[in-house]
Structures are given as C-alpha cells and as structure tokens.
Amino acid sequence: MKVSRLAAAGTVAATAVLALSAPAFAHVSVQPEGVAAKGGYTVVDFKVPNERDNASTTQVEVNLPADHPLASVMPQPLDGWTVKVTKSKLDKPVTAHGEKISEAVTKVTWTADGKGIEPGFFQKFPLSIGALPEDTDSLVFKAVQTYSDKEIVRWIEPQKEGADEPEHPAPTLALSAATEAGHHGGTAAKDASHTEETAEHTTGTAAAAAADGSDTTARVLGAAGIVVGLAGVAYGVLAGRRRTNA
C-alpha cells in the first residue's frame, strides 16, 4: 500500500511539474543565427508557437526597441506571409557608430496569406539587424500574436532580475562581447571563409600530389621502356652474330 501511495504521489508531482513548465516552451522567443556581438550584425529568428487547439496564428507583430534603434533591419521573405516594415521618426535622434539616426524601423508585421500557423506547429520569422548597440547587454522586443478567432496575446512583459518569469515575457536577445570579427559580420562568416581556404589548400595539395604521382609513374614506365628497348637491341645483335657464324 505504501509503495502504491508513493508511486501515485510521484505521478501527481511529475504531472504538476510538467503542467507548470509546459507554458515556458510555448513563449514567443528570439535567438540569433550564430553570434549576436555588440557592434556587429546578425540574423535573428523570432520563434512563434501556436498555443491554441482550435485557432491559427494569422499575424505576428514585433516592435523593435526605441531606446536602442537599429540602423539596418531587413526581413526575409516567407512563403504564405506578407511582411510590412514600419519606420518612425525618433523622439530624440541618437548617434550610433558615428552616424546620426533620426528615423528607424520601429515595427515589423507579418500577416498570413493563408492558414497561418496551425495548431501543433510553430514558425520562425527571420530578421537581419544591426549594428547592434555596444552600451547594453540585451535587446527587448515586444511581440503581439493574433489568432484567427481574433484573440490577441501580447508578449510584452520584461523579465525583472531576481523575479519569477512573467506570464507573457517579451522576447529578449542577449548580446555577447564585441569582437573584431563581430564588426565584420560575425565569426560564422570568418569560420566559413577559413573552412573554404582550408578546403582549397587541401584540394591544391591533393592535386599536386596526384600530379607528382603521375610524373613518377610516367618516369618509371619510360625507364622500363628504355630497358626493354635496349634488351631488344641486344637480342637482335646476338641473333645476327649467330646467323653469321652459322
């Protein structure tokens, strides 16, 4: 009986933990494709899951931080979605990387042309952004998710240090320390270039080795031909002498 009660209690506890942790996996979030270094450029993906069983997500709106405006914001075309980029004049122009910015992209909106994000699925919405600010460790993007039944969920609550995660946290992008590679497009591009150079070097070495092997083979065959030729000549001379003596 005690074992059965302990097993039942364990099952209830595990179910409660799963029930409490499940919503955390369904938040709208943002992650970089590679490195998001201060002062650099990167591509970020806004991951939007569908939390409803009987409605589809038909619109996603992402608001960019006004306190750290980004000079360059470019969306990637997505099949089944229409994208709108909204620019606004800043209340106070700011200077970033030696450039004065008085107008910046403040909002990007994706609207579904068809069914949108159906129940049980998620969608990634990529943005190329930069240059990333150097005076902060993170960027907060407030997102608004609209469903086909007109329900609107606002992912706009900032995470406060030392506090529990809010019910609808705003997507937050963590920034890494500035690097020289980050200023030139990130380490991923540098690594790719290095890989390409290594591949070219390896290919060239292999080709040179193959050429050397071909030359060596040709030399061996040539020497063998000379030996065979000399043997033939010697055989002909000996045969001629034998006929003369006969």
C-alpha positions as CSV (number, residue, x, y, z in Angstrom):
1,M,0.0,0.0,0.0
2,K,2.8,2.4,0.9
3,V,4.6,1.7,-2.4
4,S,1.3,2.3,-4.3
5,R,0.8,5.6,-2.5
6,L,4.3,6.7,-3.1
7,A,4.0,5.9,-6.8
8,A,0.7,7.8,-7.0
9,A,2.2,10.8,-5.2
10,G,5.2,10.7,-7.6
11,T,2.9,10.6,-10.6
12,V,0.9,13.6,-9.4
13,A,4.1,15.6,-8.6
14,A,5.5,14.9,-12.0
15,T,2.3,15.9,-13.7
16,A,2.2,19.1,-11.8
17,V,5.8,19.9,-12.7
18,L,5.0,19.3,-16.4
19,A,1.9,21.3,-16.2
20,L,3.8,24.3,-14.7
21,S,6.8,24.0,-17.1
22,A,4.8,23.4,-20.3
23,P,3.9,27.1,-20.9
24,A,7.5,28.1,-20.8
25,F,8.1,26.1,-24.0
26,A,5.3,28.0,-25.8
27,H,6.6,31.5,-25.4
28,V,7.5,33.7,-28.3
29,S,11.3,33.9,-28.3
30,V,14.2,35.3,-30.2
31,Q,17.6,33.6,-31.0
32,P,20.5,34.6,-33.2
33,E,21.7,32.5,-36.1
34,G,25.2,32.4,-34.8
35,V,26.7,35.2,-32.7
36,A,25.0,38.5,-31.7
37,A,28.0,40.5,-30.8
38,K,27.9,44.1,-29.7
39,G,28.6,46.5,-32.6
40,G,28.1,43.7,-35.2
41,Y,25.3,42.5,-37.5
42,T,23.4,39.3,-37.2
43,V,20.3,37.4,-38.3
44,V,17.8,36.6,-35.6
45,D,14.8,34.3,-35.6
46,F,11.6,35.0,-33.8
47,K,10.1,31.6,-32.9
48,V,6.3,31.8,-32.7
49,P,4.5,28.6,-31.5
50,N,0.7,28.2,-31.7
51,E,-0.7,27.7,-28.2
52,R,-4.3,27.1,-29.2
53,D,-6.1,23.9,-30.2
54,N,-8.8,25.5,-32.3
55,A,-7.3,28.6,-33.9
56,S,-4.4,29.5,-36.1
57,T,-1.9,32.3,-35.7
58,T,-2.6,34.7,-38.5
59,Q,-0.5,37.8,-37.6
60,V,2.8,38.4,-35.7
61,E,4.0,41.9,-34.8
62,V,7.4,42.6,-33.5
63,N,8.3,46.0,-32.0
64,L,11.9,47.0,-32.0
65,P,13.5,48.8,-29.0
66,A,13.2,52.5,-29.3
67,D,15.9,53.1,-26.7
68,H,18.4,51.3,-28.9
69,P,17.3,52.0,-32.5
70,L,18.8,49.8,-35.3
71,A,20.1,51.4,-38.5
72,S,19.5,48.3,-40.6
73,V,16.5,46.0,-40.3
74,M,15.7,43.6,-43.2
75,P,13.1,40.8,-43.2
76,Q,13.5,37.6,-45.1
77,P,10.6,36.7,-47.5
78,L,8.4,33.8,-46.2
79,D,6.0,31.8,-48.3
80,G,2.5,32.3,-47.1
81,W,3.2,35.6,-45.3
82,T,3.1,39.2,-46.2
83,V,5.6,41.4,-44.4
84,K,5.3,45.1,-43.6
85,V,8.2,47.2,-42.2
86,T,7.2,50.4,-40.3
87,K,9.6,53.3,-39.9
88,S,9.1,56.1,-37.4
89,K,10.8,59.3,-36.5
90,L,12.6,59.1,-33.2
91,D,11.6,61.5,-30.4
92,K,15.3,62.2,-29.8
93,P,17.8,61.5,-32.6
94,V,20.7,59.2,-31.5
95,T,24.2,58.7,-32.7
96,A,25.3,55.2,-33.3
97,H,28.8,54.2,-34.7
98,G,29.4,57.8,-35.7
99,E,26.1,58.1,-37.6
100,K,23.2,60.3,-36.5
101,I,19.9,58.4,-36.6
102,S,16.6,60.4,-36.7
103,E,14.4,57.6,-38.2
104,A,14.5,53.9,-37.7
105,V,12.4,50.7,-38.1
106,T,10.2,50.5,-35.1
107,K,7.9,47.6,-36.1
108,V,7.8,44.6,-38.4
109,T,4.4,42.9,-39.1
110,W,3.9,39.5,-40.7
111,T,0.3,38.7,-41.9
112,A,-0.7,35.3,-43.1
113,D,-1.9,34.9,-46.7
114,G,-3.4,31.5,-46.0
115,K,-3.9,29.4,-42.9
116,G,-1.0,30.8,-40.9
117,I,0.5,28.8,-38.0
118,E,-1.9,26.0,-37.4
119,P,-2.4,24.2,-34.0
120,G,0.6,22.0,-33.2
121,F,3.1,23.9,-35.3
122,F,5.5,26.9,-35.0
123,Q,7.0,29.3,-37.4
124,K,10.3,31.2,-37.5
125,F,10.4,34.8,-38.6
126,P,14.0,35.9,-39.6
127,L,15.3,39.5,-39.4
128,S,18.7,40.8,-40.4
129,I,19.6,43.5,-37.9
130,G,22.5,45.8,-37.0
131,A,24.6,47.4,-36.0
132,L,23.9,46.1,-32.5
133,P,24.3,48.6,-29.7
134,E,27.5,48.5,-27.6
135,D,26.1,50.1,-24.4
136,T,23.7,47.3,-23.4
137,D,23.8,43.6,-22.7
138,S,20.4,42.7,-24.2
139,L,17.6,44.0,-26.5
140,V,14.0,43.6,-25.6
141,F,11.5,43.1,-28.5
142,K,7.8,43.4,-27.6
143,A,5.7,41.0,-29.7
144,V,2.0,40.7,-30.4
145,Q,0.4,37.4,-31.6
146,T,-3.0,37.4,-33.2
147,Y,-5.2,34.3,-33.7
148,S,-7.8,33.5,-36.4
149,D,-10.6,33.8,-33.7
150,K,-9.4,37.5,-33.1
151,E,-7.7,36.6,-29.8
152,I,-4.6,38.8,-29.2
153,V,-1.7,37.8,-26.9
154,R,0.8,40.4,-26.0
155,W,4.3,39.2,-25.3
156,I,5.5,42.5,-23.8
157,E,6.4,41.9,-20.1
158,P,10.1,42.5,-19.3
159,Q,12.0,40.0,-17.2
160,K,12.9,41.6,-13.9
161,E,16.1,40.5,-12.2
162,G,15.5,38.2,-9.3
163,A,11.8,37.9,-10.1
164,D,9.9,34.9,-11.5
165,E,9.3,34.8,-15.2
166,P,6.2,36.8,-16.2
167,E,3.2,35.1,-17.8
168,H,3.8,36.8,-21.1
169,P,7.6,37.6,-21.3
170,A,8.9,39.8,-24.1
171,P,11.4,38.1,-26.4
172,T,14.9,39.2,-25.2
173,L,18.1,38.9,-27.2
174,A,21.3,38.5,-25.2
175,L,24.4,40.3,-26.7
176,S,27.9,38.9,-26.4
177,A,31.0,41.0,-26.0
178,A,32.2,43.0,-29.0
179,T,34.8,41.3,-31.2
180,E,36.7,42.4,-34.3
181,A,35.0,39.5,-36.2
182,G,31.6,40.7,-34.9
183,H,32.1,44.1,-36.5
184,H,32.7,42.4,-39.9
185,G,29.7,40.1,-39.9
186,G,30.4,37.6,-37.1
187,T,32.6,34.7,-36.5
188,A,30.5,32.4,-38.6
189,A,31.4,34.2,-41.8
190,K,35.1,34.2,-40.7
191,D,34.9,30.5,-39.9
192,A,33.2,29.8,-43.3
193,S,36.0,31.7,-45.1
194,H,38.7,29.8,-43.2
195,T,37.0,26.5,-44.0
196,E,36.9,27.4,-47.7
197,E,40.5,28.4,-47.7
198,T,41.4,25.1,-45.9
199,A,39.4,23.2,-48.5
200,E,41.1,25.0,-51.4
201,H,44.5,24.3,-49.8
202,T,43.7,20.6,-49.3
203,T,42.4,20.3,-52.8
204,G,45.5,22.0,-54.2
205,T,47.8,19.7,-52.2
206,A,45.9,16.7,-53.3
207,A,46.1,17.8,-56.9
208,A,49.8,18.4,-56.6
209,A,50.3,15.0,-55.0
210,A,48.3,13.4,-57.9
211,A,50.4,15.3,-60.4
212,D,53.7,14.2,-58.7
213,G,52.4,10.6,-58.7
214,S,51.5,10.8,-62.4
215,D,55.0,12.2,-63.2
216,T,56.7,9.4,-61.2
217,T,54.6,6.8,-62.9
218,A,55.5,8.2,-66.3
219,R,59.2,8.2,-65.4
220,V,59.1,4.6,-64.2
221,L,57.3,3.5,-67.4
222,G,59.7,5.4,-69.5
223,A,62.7,3.8,-67.9
224,A,61.1,0.4,-68.2
225,G,60.6,1.1,-71.9
226,I,64.2,2.1,-72.4
227,V,65.4,-1.1,-70.7
228,V,63.0,-3.2,-72.8
229,G,64.3,-1.4,-75.9
230,L,67.9,-2.0,-75.1
231,A,67.2,-5.6,-74.4
232,G,65.6,-5.9,-77.8
233,V,68.6,-4.3,-79.5
234,A,71.0,-6.6,-77.7
235,Y,68.9,-9.7,-78.6
236,G,68.9,-8.5,-82.3
237,V,72.7,-8.1,-82.3
238,L,73.3,-11.6,-80.8
239,A,70.9,-13.2,-83.2
240,G,72.7,-11.5,-86.1
241,R,76.0,-12.9,-84.9
242,R,74.7,-16.4,-84.6
243,R,73.4,-16.3,-88.2
244,T,76.8,-15.0,-89.4
245,N,78.7,-17.8,-87.6
246,A,76.3,-20.4,-89.0
